[in-house]
């Protein structure tokens, strides 16, 4: 029993890590379904508030929900790398925001992670997934997700903490942030270790990112965006970001994320 319980915890941790990476970078989506071969990605989301300035970034929150599955019900393929590029209208800034060291989150419950790093919290959510394990019945993962501001290897980073209570399992995965300039003002990069185990059969998730705070008397926001439409228009569509997945077989797929906004 102990061996089986231990294997179940290992598969659950792998599922949390792999799902966390995909979910954190799911970004803002149009709600449409995209299919790449046998893999189907369904995403829905919105930015709030919808009305934004034309020429300067304003604080926003990003709400994301959706599902990940295969067309024929087979186990999902493994992803080795995910990259999210924010276009000019969307920016991430953590100046003056408290940071969470990764060591504080290891082996912690949902409440334990909040107690350790609540001042650095920048996102929260939930996920449900069915995990397929060879020679064992499939089992469901129900987890709570938390995202924290961090710094790793001298670089800005985001730590995503996932916790499932049955069996009690926690996982933490980092995303490094870089600012290359040009049209892609912010890039989030995550790499999945090859030995983490199988993808779950099906996953549903919901996430909210955003944080407003005060630093040296100035009101700031972890996420900001603007609506740069011409003055003759009051609303429009813009490419907010581009997400790219690389599978272990070297195949790379991606899509632009387009949302509507209203200028003020």
N, C-alpha and C positions, 0 to 999 in steps of 0.2 A: 504493500500500500504506500509506504514511504517513497519507494522508487517511482511509482506511478504519479504520486502527488508532486514529486520533484520535477518529473518530466512535464507535467501539466503547467507548473509554474514557469518552467523554462520556455514552453511554447507561448504562454500568455505574455511573458516579458518580450519575446521576439515580436509577437503581434502588436503589442503596445508601441514598441520602438518603430516598427515599420509603418504602422498606421499614423503614429504621431508625426513622422516625417512627411507623409503625404498630406495629412490634414493641415498641418501648420502652413504648408506652402500652397494650399488649395486656392488661396487668394480670393479676389472678388470676381464673381462669375455671373454670366448672363442667364443661368438657369437652364440652358440647353444641354442636351445629351450629346456627347462626343464618343465615337467608337473608333478604336485603333486595332484592327484585326479582331481578336476575341475579347479585348478589354473595353469595358464601357465605363466612362466617367460621367456622373451626373452631378452638377454643381449649381447652387443657387445662392444668391447673396445680395447684399445692398450696403450702401454707404449712408451713414446718418451723421449730420443732417444732409438732406438732398440739395438744399440751396447753399451755394458756395461762392466766394469772391471770384472775380474774373482773373485778377492779376496777383494775388497773394495767397499763400496757403492758409487754411483755417483748420482748427481741430476737427477730427472725424473719428468715428468708430466704424469698424468693418464687421459685418455679421455674415457668416458663411454656414451653409448646410448642404448636405448632399449624400451621395452614395457611390460606392466603388464595387464593381462586380465583373464577372465574365459572362459572355453571351450564352455559353453552353453549360454553365454551372461548374466548370473546372476550377481548380485552385488558381488564384491570381499569380501572374509572373512576378518575379522579384525585381525591384528597382534598385540600381546601384547608386544613382545620383539624381538629385532634384535641384533645380535652379529657378528662382523667381526674380524677374527683373521688373522693377517699378519704373514706369515712364515718368516724364517730367512732372505731370500734375500730382503725383503721389510721393510723399517723403516720409522717412522714419528718422526721428531724432530722440536721443536719450540724454541730452546734456542736463546734468544735475539730477537725473533720476537714479535712485539707489540701485545697486547691483547685487545679484545673488550669486555667491560662489557655488559651483557645481557640487562640492562636497557636502553642503548643507541639505541637498535634495536627495542624495543617494539613500535608498532603503527607507524612504519616508512614506507615510500615508498621505492622502489628500489634505487632511487637517494638519498633519505634521509639516508638509511643504508650505502651507499658508503661514503657520506659526514661525517657520524659519525665515521666510522671504517675502512676506506680504508687502512690504514697502516697494519691492521691485516688480510687483505683479503688473502685467500688461495684457493678459488675455485669459479666457476660461472657456470650458466647453465640456461636451460629453461625446462618447462613442459607444456603439454596439456593433459587435462583429461575431461571425461564426468562424471558428478555426478548425481546419481539417488536419488531423494527425494520422499518419499511417498506422493501420491495425488498431485504431481506437475510434470510438464514436466521436463525431464532431461535437464541440462544446462552444458555448456562447461567452464572449468577453463583454462585460459591461464596465466601462472605465470613465473616470473623471479626468479632465485635462486642465492643466494650468501652464501659462507661459510667463516667463520671468526675464527681465532685462539682466544682461550679464556682460562680462568681458573675458575673453579667452585668448591667450597668446598675444596680448597687447591689442586685440581687435574687438570691436563691438560685436556682441553675440546675443542670441535668444536661446533660452533653455526651455524645452517643452517637457513637462513632467506629467506622466500618466500613471494612474493608480486604479487597479481592479481589486475588489474585495474578495472575489471567489474564483481561484484561490488568491490570498493576499499577495499582490505582486505590484512592484513599482518599477518604472523605467524613466530614464532621463536622456534626452538627445539634444546636442547643441547645433545651432545654425550660425555660421559666421556671416557677418555683414560687411560688405565693401561698397565704396562709393566711387565708381569708375568715371563719373562725369558724363557729359554728352546727354543723349536721350535717356539713358538708363541711369538715373540718379542714385538708386539704391539697389543692390543685389543681395539676395539671401541664398546661401549655398549650404547644402547638406549632403553628406555621403553615408550610404548604408553599408555596414560591414557585410561581407558575403556569407558569413556563417551564422546569421541570425535566425535561420529557419524559414518555414513556408509563409506565404501570404495567407490571410484569412479568406474564406470563401465569399463573404459578403460583409459590407460595413455601411453603417449609417452614422452620420456625425453632425454636430452643430458646434460652432465656435464663434466667439466674439473677441475681437482685438481692439485695443484702444486704452488710453490712460491720459487723464488730464492731471497736472500737478503744478506746484509753484516752486520756482527756483530763484533765489535772491530777489524776491518780490515780484518776479515776472511770471505770468501765467504761460504755461507751455503745454504741449501735447506730444505724446509718443507718435501718433499718426496725424498727418496733415495732408490736405489736398485742396486743389482749386479747380474752377470750371472755366478754362480759357476759351470760351466761345466768342465770336465777333459780337460787337455791340448791337448789331441789328437783329441778333437772335437772343432769346431769353433762356433757351435750353438747347442741349445738343448731346451728342455721343462722343466719347473719347476713349482711346486705348489707354487703360490705366496700367496694365502690366502684361507680361508674357511669362508663362510657365513652361518649363521643359523637363521631361522625364527621360532618363537614360536607363535602359534595362541591361541586365547582366550579359545579354548576348550582343550588346553594342548598339542596339536599335534606339533611336532618339525620336521622341514625339513631343509636340508642344502646341500651344494655342494662345492666342491673344485674348485678353480679358477686357471686354468692352462694357461700359456702364453709361447710363444717362446721368446728366446733372443739370441743375438750374442755376443760372448766374444771378448774382445780386450785387 
